[in-house]
Amino acid sequence: MAEHFNHFPLKRFAGIVADCMGVALPESFAPGISWVSDILKKQLGGAADRAVLYHADAVGQYIWQQYTDLLAPIYMHTSLAIPFLSTVMSVTPVAHASMYTGLDPEGHGIRTYVRPRLDCVTLYDVLLDLGKKIAIVAQQDSTFLHIFAGRDIDYFECANAIEVQQKSLELIGSDRYDVISIHTFDYDNAAHAYGPESKEGLNAISLEAEGFHRIAEALEKYKGRHRALLSYSPDHGQHLTAGGRGAHGDTSNEDMNILHFFGTIA
Ligand SMILES: [Zn+2]
């Protein structure tokens, strides 16, 4: 039986966010997906002036296929689910670099699990040039804190997904940030240790989905005052290994196929 892989590469992510915010990107970036941003902008009633981008690490599309109920909190706040194909290698720094530079791994230079500070133009750099205020909220030692370091971004490093959630709620409440990127990897950790479909892993999916729900609720308080874009955007999946643990980095369907959810609050 043939394996089926998703069509849109992750490098299209930056273009979608930029299009929704009415921001033009340099030509180095892959285009967004115009029908996606058209739908979202129609819902928003104009360009987004807020974006909250939640990156739950390692949630593969087959998790959604098999455990759809776990993502009910995501469905509550989103209207579009778009299939994406992760990068080669299917590991966090390669994937997140492509998502925020609009480049293939050969273009941004991160092709394996290494985490140098990126010096090519990222979505963040374009937004900073426009005077946007940006925060990154992430778990300890997150890839975001390495590859996107050294910019005029406020970085918040938190001990766990619960702290990430609390800090994100505080920042949204402060109404100071135009763009907030959030990175949690409780599921990735649990799936590596116990297997992608383990009780521990699935509990972590729920925990992160609940965090997303609370964050969306916080944004809803600003309904009518802001036009907010919201996304739930994993980087890659995980597959089960012979030892019962989870792994990723190869070109399997489980590692490569992921699903992003987009929503609007306006
Ligand atoms: Zn991992």
Boltz pocket constraint, residues with backbone or C-beta under 6 A from the ligand:
constraints:
  - pocket:
      binder: B
      contacts: [[A, 58], [A, 188], [A, 189], [A, 192], [A, 248]]
      max_distance: 6.0
